[in-house]
Amino acid sequence: MGQQAIVRAGRHTVRRRLAARARDKLRSVVADDPAVADKALPYAGGASTFTIPAPPAERDGGGPRDRPVPPADRWDLPDETDPQVYLDSGEETARLLVAQLGRHGVELAPDPTVLDFGCGYGRVVRWLGGWAEAGAVWGADVDGERIEWARRCLGPPFQFVTITSGAHLPFEDDMFDLVVGHSVLPHIADGADAWMLELRRVTRPGGHLYLTVYDDHTAARIRQGTGSPDLAAPLAEAEARAGRLGDGADLIALNRRVGGAQVFRSTAWIERVWGAWFDIVSMEPDAFHLQTGVLLRKRARR
């Protein structure tokens, strides 16, 4: 290669690296800017070319424990320390969901249509096979890496779709009998109201939503030092300025960014705001770790 060609190649490499840095910086700025609400985490987001592997053979056949488990470094909960614990955690969450519905007389149709909003890798979805075989179970998440893994490794009978952080779901009106969101609303600081109304849109009249939230009880547990010690100091700082949650502060949002926010809503706020849009069937503290489980029912049209 001649000297000029070497120089041109070097310049091309420098320009490519500078462009990549600029793209990474732009992504970081956009991700942290609450004024830019509609954001995406696409599969292989940093690549101009990507491939998706074929489904593994062990996906087909067997039960939920026989299907693959996602990479350990991407598990969601700190107490998930090995594959067995990961599977146990999802199974227990699904069991508690079914128990919560049963306690309040919620009976799904024989062929239910269910949405797990913010499903991640399908930690809970994999345990809903009975519903999926009889009807349809969808998982939706903003993280394209997780959705593609779930589609490949859990696949039929479950269905998955990647969404953005903008409040839109690619589903028809009144499609779902049940919408579930474990530890999703506590991490949405901006646009949460629009998301609640979008979830209402895709739920059939008389259908239910089951969502877990940070509320007064969660805040009290953190103050007492019985959970989430990393939130104790920022929560105390926010409450020193605005008053305690439920006693001066209606809503407290910490670490305001997509996927990283920690949002506390007072019980009074939930009753006043969500209660205007849904019937509040129940609120059960400690339903999901420190979070309160809120069971809502979409009202019939008048």
C-alpha distance (Angstrom), angle and dihedral (degrees) to the residues before:
residue distance angle dihedral
M1 . . .
G2 3.81 . .
Q3 3.77 124.7 .
Q4 3.82 93.6 -104.9
A5 3.79 91.6 49.9
I6 3.80 90.1 51.2
V7 3.81 90.6 50.9
R8 3.83 91.7 48.5
A9 3.81 91.0 48.8
G10 3.79 90.5 49.2
R11 3.79 91.8 50.6
H12 3.79 90.8 48.2
T13 3.82 90.3 52.0
V14 3.80 91.8 49.6
R15 3.81 92.5 48.6
R16 3.81 90.6 48.6
R17 3.81 91.9 50.8
L18 3.81 92.7 46.5
A19 3.81 90.4 49.5
A20 3.81 90.9 49.9
R21 3.81 91.0 50.3
A22 3.79 90.6 48.6
R23 3.81 91.0 50.8
D24 3.81 91.6 48.7
K25 3.81 90.8 48.7
L26 3.80 91.5 48.4
R27 3.81 91.2 49.5
S28 3.80 90.0 50.5
V29 3.80 93.2 48.6
V30 3.81 92.8 46.9
A31 3.81 92.4 46.3
D32 3.81 91.2 53.2
D33 3.82 96.6 42.4
P34 3.82 110.2 95.5
A35 3.81 89.9 -165.0
V36 3.81 89.2 67.7
A37 3.77 99.2 68.5
D38 3.81 104.5 170.0
K39 3.81 107.5 71.7
A40 3.77 134.2 157.3
L41 3.79 135.8 -154.1
P42 3.81 99.9 -159.7
Y43 3.76 125.9 -167.1
A44 3.83 109.0 -88.3
G45 3.79 87.4 -0.7
G46 3.79 95.1 178.5
A47 3.79 95.1 53.1
S48 3.80 128.6 87.9
T49 3.82 89.0 -157.8
F50 3.79 125.8 33.4
T51 3.78 141.4 167.5
I52 3.80 132.1 -154.2
P53 3.82 117.1 -142.3
A54 3.79 120.9 -125.1
P55 3.82 117.4 -100.1
P56 3.82 114.5 -81.5
A57 3.80 116.7 -109.2
E58 3.80 93.0 -120.2
R59 3.80 90.6 63.9
D60 3.78 92.6 81.2
G61 3.77 122.5 71.7
G62 3.79 130.6 7.5
G63 3.78 128.0 61.6
P64 3.80 134.3 -64.4
R65 3.82 91.9 -77.1
D66 3.79 91.5 55.0
R67 3.79 95.4 59.4
P68 3.82 122.0 88.4
V69 3.80 122.4 -81.6
P70 3.83 120.0 -136.5
P71 3.81 122.1 -110.3
A72 3.80 111.7 -67.7
D73 3.80 93.2 -127.5
R74 3.82 89.9 63.3
W75 3.80 99.1 50.4
D76 3.79 112.8 127.0
L77 3.79 106.1 -140.4
P78 3.83 127.3 60.8
D79 3.81 93.5 -136.8
E80 3.81 91.7 58.3
T81 3.79 96.9 99.3
D82 3.80 102.7 156.8
P83 3.82 138.7 8.7
Q84 3.79 93.0 -91.0
V85 3.81 92.0 54.0
Y86 3.81 90.3 45.3
L87 3.80 90.8 54.4
D88 3.81 92.9 42.9
S89 3.81 89.8 51.7
G90 3.80 93.6 54.1
E91 3.79 92.5 44.6
E92 3.80 92.3 50.7
T93 3.80 92.3 48.3
A94 3.81 90.5 51.5
R95 3.81 90.9 46.9
L96 3.80 91.8 51.6
L97 3.81 90.2 48.6
V98 3.80 92.2 54.3
A99 3.82 90.6 44.8
Q100 3.81 91.4 51.0
L101 3.79 91.0 52.0
G102 3.79 91.4 47.0
R103 3.80 94.1 50.7
H104 3.78 89.7 58.8
G105 3.77 97.7 43.1
V106 3.81 96.1 -107.9
E107 3.79 108.0 158.9
L108 3.79 116.8 -176.4
A109 3.78 122.0 -146.2
P110 3.83 116.3 -92.7
D111 3.82 87.0 -106.7
P112 3.82 101.4 36.1
T113 3.78 126.3 -174.1
V114 3.81 110.3 -143.0
L115 3.81 133.9 -178.4
D116 3.81 124.3 -159.0
F117 3.82 101.2 -158.2
G118 3.80 109.0 -155.0
C119 3.79 92.7 12.4
G120 3.82 97.2 167.3
Y121 3.80 109.6 -171.0
G122 3.81 91.5 -13.0
R123 3.80 94.8 -94.5
V124 3.81 90.0 158.8
V125 3.82 98.9 22.9
R126 3.81 92.9 67.1
W127 3.81 88.4 65.2
L128 3.81 94.4 54.6
G129 3.79 95.8 73.3
G130 3.79 94.6 125.8
W131 3.79 91.3 58.9
A132 3.82 91.2 43.8
E133 3.80 94.3 51.1
A134 3.81 92.6 49.1
G135 3.80 97.4 38.1
A136 3.81 131.4 -15.0
V137 3.81 134.7 -59.6
W138 3.79 118.4 -166.5
G139 3.79 128.6 -170.3
A140 3.81 120.6 -158.4
D141 3.78 127.4 -174.4
V142 3.80 139.6 159.6
D143 3.81 91.6 -131.8
G144 3.79 108.7 88.2
E145 3.82 93.1 -168.0
R146 3.79 90.9 59.1
I147 3.78 94.6 44.5
E148 3.80 93.6 50.2
W149 3.81 90.4 49.1
A150 3.81 91.2 49.3
R151 3.80 92.3 47.1
R152 3.81 91.9 50.8
C153 3.78 98.9 40.2
L154 3.81 104.1 32.0
G155 3.80 98.7 22.3
P156 3.82 119.3 141.1
P157 2.95 127.8 49.6
F158 3.82 84.8 31.3
Q159 3.80 123.9 62.2
F160 3.81 126.3 -151.3
V161 3.79 137.4 -167.0
T162 3.80 134.5 -176.1
I163 3.80 115.4 -130.2
T164 3.81 133.9 179.5
S165 3.78 129.5 -119.8
G166 3.81 89.0 -100.0
A167 3.79 112.7 102.5
H168 3.79 99.9 -102.5
L169 3.80 131.9 111.4
P170 3.83 122.1 -167.1
F171 3.79 93.3 -129.6
E172 3.79 136.7 106.1
D173 3.78 123.4 -102.4
D174 3.84 115.1 -85.1
M175 3.82 92.4 8.5
F176 3.82 102.9 136.8
D177 3.78 132.8 64.9
L178 3.80 90.0 -164.8
V179 3.80 134.3 19.7
V180 3.81 117.8 -166.9
G181 3.80 128.2 -167.9
H182 3.80 118.4 176.4
S183 3.81 112.3 -169.5
V184 3.80 95.0 -18.5
L185 3.81 106.9 110.7
P186 3.84 91.7 50.2
H187 3.80 87.5 64.9
I188 3.82 99.4 48.2
A189 3.80 110.8 87.8
D190 3.81 98.3 165.5
G191 3.78 127.8 40.4
A192 3.81 94.9 13.9
D193 3.81 92.5 131.0
A194 3.80 90.8 53.7
W195 3.81 89.2 48.9
M196 3.80 91.6 52.1
L197 3.79 91.0 52.4
E198 3.81 90.7 46.5
L199 3.80 90.0 51.9
R200 3.79 88.2 49.6
R201 3.82 90.0 51.4
V202 3.81 93.8 56.8
T203 3.83 93.9 43.7
R204 3.78 116.5 89.0
P205 3.83 118.5 -120.4
G206 3.79 106.4 -86.6
G207 3.82 90.1 21.3
H208 3.78 123.4 123.5
L209 3.79 141.0 -123.1
Y210 3.78 122.2 -156.2
L211 3.81 113.2 -164.3
T212 3.79 132.4 166.5
V213 3.80 120.0 -140.1
Y214 3.78 145.4 177.6
D215 3.81 105.7 -112.9
D216 3.82 140.8 154.8
H217 3.79 91.3 -62.8
T218 3.80 91.8 51.5
A219 3.80 91.6 49.6
A220 3.82 90.9 49.2
R221 3.80 91.4 51.3
I222 3.80 90.8 51.4
R223 3.81 91.8 48.9
Q224 3.81 88.9 51.2
G225 3.80 90.3 53.6
T226 3.80 94.5 -118.2
G227 3.80 97.2 123.9
S228 3.82 148.2 2.9
P229 3.83 96.4 23.6
D230 3.82 90.4 -178.1
L231 3.82 88.9 67.2
A232 3.81 96.3 49.1
A233 3.81 97.8 85.3
P234 3.83 98.9 42.8
L235 3.82 90.8 44.3
A236 3.81 91.1 50.1
E237 3.81 90.5 49.0
A238 3.82 92.3 50.7
E239 3.80 92.8 46.2
A240 3.81 91.0 49.0
R241 3.80 87.8 60.9
A242 3.81 101.4 39.8
G243 3.81 106.5 18.7
R244 3.77 129.3 -102.5
L245 3.76 120.1 -47.0
G246 3.79 106.6 -88.5
D247 3.80 91.5 14.7
G248 3.76 106.3 67.3
A249 3.80 100.3 -22.4
D250 3.80 120.7 71.2
L251 3.80 96.8 -177.0
I252 3.80 132.8 10.4
A253 3.81 122.1 -166.5
L254 3.81 118.9 -168.9
N255 3.82 127.0 -171.8
R256 3.79 94.3 11.1
R257 3.80 105.2 -146.9
V258 3.80 137.4 106.8
G259 3.80 110.3 -77.5
G260 3.80 94.4 -1.0
A261 3.80 103.5 67.5
Q262 3.79 122.6 114.2
V263 3.81 109.1 -155.0
F264 3.81 124.5 -172.5
R265 3.81 119.0 -165.2
S266 3.78 121.1 -168.9
T267 3.78 119.1 -125.2
A268 3.80 88.6 -118.3
W269 3.83 90.1 53.9
I270 3.81 92.1 50.2
E271 3.79 91.9 48.5
R272 3.79 92.9 46.8
V273 3.83 100.5 41.9
W274 3.80 105.9 27.3
G275 3.80 90.1 33.2
A276 3.81 88.5 63.2
W277 3.81 90.2 58.3
F278 3.82 102.8 34.7
D279 3.76 142.7 19.7
I280 3.80 106.6 -102.2
V281 3.80 104.4 -136.1
S282 3.81 98.3 178.7
M283 3.80 146.4 -21.5
E284 3.81 115.1 -151.8
P285 3.83 120.1 -174.3
D286 3.81 120.4 -135.1
A287 3.79 92.1 17.2
F288 3.80 92.0 138.6
H289 3.80 111.9 20.7
L290 3.85 103.1 -63.7
Q291 3.78 93.5 -17.4
T292 3.77 126.4 106.3
G293 3.80 117.6 -126.8
V294 3.80 113.0 -131.2
L295 3.81 118.2 -163.0
L296 3.81 113.6 -161.6
R297 3.79 132.6 -178.0
K298 3.79 124.6 -151.6
R299 3.77 110.1 -127.4
A300 3.76 120.7 -121.8
R301 3.78 115.5 -105.8
R302 3.77 115.1 -97.7
